[in-house]
């Protein structure tokens, strides 16, 4: 209830500007999920639904530890680093998701020559997308490439690894390096900026 009062007071003071801050959205979403979990528990709803809502509520509460990391001098800059890297990644993530979606679509089409459990990427686009994503993250499982299409599949697998794992993920490392250098150049300013945000929020 205390946290609810605190967020309502902030929402009343900042109006629509409240939703421009990432941490405010996390706080509000976390509160709503906790209320949902309490309501589901008190009304004896489906246990499986309660478990799912509880899992999402808990992960958001853990994420709030980053928020409290802005209070301390040694972690304030690190929190800024994480936020800035995440911001700089947004366009990269769009390109990465497009690449994975394209390869997942190709895998889904080629898997039509497989039946049932023999399908290497699953029978739905979602499973094919996950399969392409796992390859992009370094999962090189090619045991399912056993039909007459295996040469096409190996060629597609090779292109996927080259583009997503080698080119795009190394580009991500370069982006993170640039962001790190930029934040380090204004180390003290960023630290006091985060501490100032925390202080003004508490007020």
C-alpha positions as CSV (number, residue, x, y, z in Angstrom):
1,X,0.0,0.0,0.0
2,X,2.9,2.3,0.7
3,X,4.4,1.7,-2.7
4,X,1.0,2.3,-4.3
5,X,0.6,5.6,-2.5
6,X,4.1,6.6,-3.6
7,X,3.4,5.8,-7.3
8,X,0.0,7.5,-7.3
9,X,1.6,10.6,-5.9
10,X,4.3,10.6,-8.6
11,X,1.6,10.0,-11.3
12,X,-0.4,12.9,-10.0
13,X,2.6,15.2,-9.9
14,X,4.2,14.3,-13.3
15,X,1.0,13.5,-15.2
16,X,1.9,12.0,-18.6
17,X,5.6,12.7,-18.1
18,X,5.5,9.9,-15.6
19,X,5.3,7.3,-18.4
20,X,8.5,8.7,-20.1
21,X,10.7,7.2,-17.4
22,X,11.6,3.5,-17.8
23,X,11.8,2.9,-14.0
24,X,8.3,4.4,-13.4
25,X,6.8,1.9,-15.9
26,X,8.7,-1.0,-14.1
27,X,7.4,0.2,-10.8
28,X,3.8,0.6,-11.9
29,X,3.8,-2.7,-13.8
30,X,5.3,-4.5,-10.8
31,X,2.6,-3.1,-8.5
32,X,-0.2,-4.1,-10.9
33,X,1.2,-7.7,-11.2
34,X,1.5,-8.0,-7.4
35,X,-2.1,-6.9,-7.0
36,X,-3.2,-9.4,-9.6
37,X,-1.3,-12.2,-7.8
38,X,-2.9,-11.3,-4.5
39,X,-6.4,-11.2,-6.0
40,X,-5.9,-14.5,-7.8
41,X,-4.6,-16.1,-4.6
42,X,-7.4,-14.7,-2.4
43,X,-10.1,-15.8,-4.8
44,X,-8.7,-19.3,-5.2
45,X,-8.3,-19.1,-9.0
46,X,-6.6,-21.6,-11.2
47,X,-3.2,-22.5,-9.7
48,X,-1.4,-22.6,-13.1
49,X,-2.5,-19.1,-13.9
50,X,-1.4,-17.9,-10.4
51,X,2.1,-19.5,-11.0
52,X,2.5,-17.7,-14.3
53,X,1.5,-14.3,-12.9
54,X,3.7,-14.8,-9.9
55,X,6.7,-15.6,-12.1
56,X,6.3,-12.3,-14.0
57,X,5.7,-10.3,-10.8
58,X,8.9,-11.7,-9.2
59,X,11.2,-11.0,-12.2
60,X,10.0,-7.4,-12.2
61,X,10.7,-7.1,-8.5
62,X,14.2,-8.4,-9.1
63,X,14.7,-5.9,-11.9
64,X,14.0,-3.1,-9.4
65,X,17.3,-3.9,-7.8
66,X,18.9,-2.1,-10.7
67,X,16.8,0.9,-9.7
68,X,18.1,0.9,-6.2
69,X,21.6,0.5,-7.5
70,X,21.4,4.2,-8.4
71,X,21.6,5.1,-4.7
72,X,25.2,3.9,-4.2
73,X,28.3,5.6,-5.6
74,X,29.9,2.4,-6.9
75,X,26.9,1.2,-8.8
76,X,25.2,4.4,-10.1
77,X,27.5,4.6,-13.1
78,X,27.1,0.9,-13.9
79,X,23.3,1.3,-13.9
80,X,23.7,4.2,-16.4
81,X,26.0,2.0,-18.5
82,X,23.3,-0.7,-18.7
83,X,20.6,1.8,-19.6
84,X,22.7,3.6,-22.3
85,X,23.8,0.3,-23.9
86,X,20.2,-0.9,-24.0
87,X,19.1,2.4,-25.7
88,X,21.9,2.1,-28.3
89,X,20.9,-1.5,-29.0
90,X,17.4,-0.7,-30.1
91,X,18.0,-0.4,-33.9
92,X,20.5,-3.3,-33.8
93,X,17.8,-5.5,-32.2
94,X,15.4,-4.6,-35.0
95,X,18.0,-5.8,-37.6
96,X,18.8,-8.9,-35.6
97,X,15.1,-9.8,-35.3
98,X,14.5,-9.3,-39.0
99,X,17.4,-11.6,-39.8
100,X,16.2,-14.3,-37.4
101,X,12.6,-14.0,-38.6
102,X,13.8,-14.5,-42.2
103,X,15.9,-17.6,-41.4
104,X,13.1,-19.0,-39.3
105,X,10.7,-18.6,-42.2
106,X,13.1,-20.5,-44.5
107,X,13.5,-23.3,-41.9
108,X,9.7,-23.5,-41.6
109,X,9.3,-24.0,-45.4
110,X,12.1,-26.5,-45.7
111,X,10.8,-28.5,-42.7
112,X,7.6,-29.3,-44.8
113,X,9.6,-32.2,-46.2
114,X,9.8,-33.6,-42.7
115,X,6.8,-35.1,-40.9
116,X,5.8,-35.1,-37.2
117,X,8.7,-35.6,-34.8
118,X,11.2,-35.7,-37.6
119,X,10.8,-32.0,-38.2
120,X,14.0,-30.3,-37.2
121,X,12.5,-26.9,-36.5
122,X,9.0,-27.7,-35.4
123,X,5.7,-27.4,-37.1
124,X,4.9,-23.7,-36.3
125,X,6.5,-20.5,-37.2
126,X,7.1,-19.7,-33.6
127,X,9.2,-22.9,-33.1
128,X,11.1,-22.2,-36.4
129,X,11.9,-18.7,-35.1
130,X,13.2,-20.1,-31.8
131,X,15.2,-22.6,-33.8
132,X,16.8,-19.8,-35.8
133,X,17.4,-17.8,-32.7
134,X,19.1,-20.7,-31.0
135,X,21.5,-21.0,-34.0
136,X,22.2,-17.2,-33.7
137,X,23.1,-17.7,-30.1
138,X,25.6,-20.6,-30.9
139,X,23.5,-23.7,-30.8
140,X,24.9,-25.7,-33.7
141,X,22.6,-28.7,-33.5
142,X,22.3,-30.1,-37.0
143,X,21.3,-33.7,-36.2
144,X,17.9,-33.2,-37.9
145,X,19.5,-32.4,-41.3
146,X,19.1,-35.9,-42.7
147,X,16.7,-35.7,-45.7
148,X,17.5,-35.0,-49.3
149,X,17.4,-31.2,-48.4
150,X,20.3,-31.5,-46.0
151,X,22.7,-29.6,-48.4
152,X,20.3,-26.7,-48.6
153,X,19.9,-26.8,-44.9
154,X,23.6,-26.8,-44.2
155,X,24.0,-23.8,-46.7
156,X,21.2,-21.9,-44.9
157,X,22.7,-22.8,-41.5
158,X,26.1,-21.5,-42.6
159,X,24.6,-18.2,-43.8
160,X,22.7,-17.8,-40.6
161,X,25.8,-18.4,-38.5
162,X,27.9,-16.0,-40.6
163,X,25.3,-13.2,-40.6
164,X,23.8,-13.3,-37.1
165,X,26.5,-14.9,-34.9
166,X,29.6,-13.5,-36.4
167,X,28.7,-10.3,-38.1
168,X,25.7,-8.9,-36.1
169,X,26.8,-10.0,-32.7
170,X,30.3,-8.7,-33.2
171,X,28.7,-5.4,-34.3
172,X,26.9,-5.5,-31.0
173,X,30.2,-5.7,-29.2
174,X,31.4,-2.7,-31.2
175,X,28.3,-0.7,-30.2
176,X,28.7,-1.6,-26.6
177,X,32.4,-0.5,-26.7
178,X,31.4,2.9,-28.1
179,X,28.8,3.3,-25.5
180,X,31.2,2.3,-22.7
181,X,33.7,4.9,-23.9
182,X,31.1,7.6,-24.1
183,X,29.8,6.9,-20.6
184,X,33.4,6.7,-19.1
185,X,34.2,10.1,-20.5
186,X,31.5,11.6,-18.3
187,X,31.9,9.2,-15.4
188,X,31.3,11.7,-12.6
189,X,28.5,13.6,-14.3
190,X,26.6,10.4,-14.9
191,X,27.1,9.2,-11.3
192,X,25.7,12.5,-9.9
193,X,23.0,12.5,-12.5
194,X,21.7,9.1,-11.4
195,X,21.9,10.1,-7.7
196,X,20.1,13.3,-8.5
197,X,17.3,11.4,-10.2
198,X,17.0,9.1,-7.2
199,X,16.9,12.1,-4.8
200,X,14.2,14.0,-6.8
201,X,12.1,10.8,-7.1
202,X,12.1,10.3,-3.4
203,X,11.1,13.9,-2.9
